[in-house]
Amino acid sequence: MEIPRQLFCCIATTLSIISLTAGNAAAEPTVEQMQQIMQRSAIPAWQKATVQVRGLRSNPPDSDAAETWKALDSETNVATGKAPLERATTPKDGKDMFILSTWLRWRILSENADPRYSYAYASNLHYMRDGKGDFKREAAVFLFHARVALSIDGARCVDQASPQSIALGFEQQKYIQPLIEQLALMSKNEKAAAMLEAVALEEMRGERPLLGALCTRGARAMQKAIVSSRQIEEVDPSGRRASQLLGKTYSVDVSGIEPEVISEAQWRKRRREIIDSFVRSAVGLL
């Protein structure tokens, strides 16, 4: 099955940045200019991409796609955080890669899925190819989106050690390492464009509901679990992250522990600060 590239490419900001900076290297674009570009070019492009993938999701190209998407949907539960991401990132062949990646893209663009889906989709894109080349620029966009989305969603937590630990865990996964290595090879303009596209995507999608699991991996939640006599088990050395290789590591059952979160007003203020900071970081690369 040939990959319809227009479903996976959405880098409108790249050309806008080049146009803005061409012939005047001394003029650094401002945050305000970048925000205008996103509103004028990038966000509408993402909205169009969302319509495209919704149309494909509503009209599966064949029975394989229909059956796979139905199976993935059945393994998804937004309320509990259940997500079939292992299956979605282990394609059987090229056709299956297209089917799985389309489902991930639909979940992210149309269903406002949590940051885990952006990490998974970025990984798939990194390995995709067609007659016109690879999709590594797109992979960079969704890796940056995973990072900014995780920062935003994790900002709800009172105990910031929890989302920070989860973010570190994602970044240390073997399937993410090739993407991080690829970022190191990108030019500053390419990185800035990918970051701004990620922000435009986040602005287009809007707020996500609380993912409680982001706030229950810190010391505060674990202390509550221990006090309530939850089960504590030693983690097998083979299952530890690199940051946990010294000494023993224990797993604490935090299921059912109520996440501690800040107020909605505080979080929305923090969300805007994170987005603006991400834009400033991108502008700083130009």
ZIWO-V773127 format. One record per pair of residues at least 24 apart in sequence whose ideal C-beta (glycine too) atoms are under 6 Angstrom apart, sorted by the first residue. I is the first residue (numbers start at 1). J is the second residue. If there is no record, write none. Layout:
{{I:J} {I:J}}
//
This chain:
{{1:95} {1:98} {3:98} {3:130} {7:52} {8:135} {8:138} {10:45} {10:46} {10:49} {11:137} {11:197} {12:41} {12:42} {12:45} {13:37} {13:42} {13:193} {13:196} {13:197} {14:193} {16:41} {17:193} {29:286} {31:279} {31:280} {31:283} {34:196} {34:279} {34:283} {38:200} {42:197} {42:200} {43:200} {43:203} {43:204} {46:200} {46:201} {46:204} {50:109} {50:110} {53:105} {53:106} {53:109} {54:110} {57:106} {65:99} {68:99} {69:103} {72:103} {81:213} {85:116} {85:120} {88:120} {89:120} {89:123} {112:205} {112:208} {114:211} {115:146} {115:149} {115:150} {118:142} {118:145} {118:146} {119:146} {119:170} {122:179} {123:175} {126:178} {126:179} {136:182} {139:179} {140:194} {141:194} {141:197} {141:198} {143:179} {144:194} {144:195} {144:198} {145:198} {145:201} {148:198} {148:202} {148:278} {151:274} {152:271} {152:274} {153:211} {153:214} {154:214} {155:267} {155:270} {156:210} {156:261} {156:267} {157:215} {158:260} {159:218} {159:220} {161:218} {162:215} {162:217} {162:218} {163:214} {165:217} {166:217} {172:241} {172:242} {188:285} {191:285} {192:282} {192:285} {192:286} {195:282} {196:282} {199:275} {199:278} {199:279} {212:259} {215:259} {216:254} {216:257} {216:259} {221:254} {221:257} {222:252} {224:257} {225:252} {225:254} {225:257}}
//
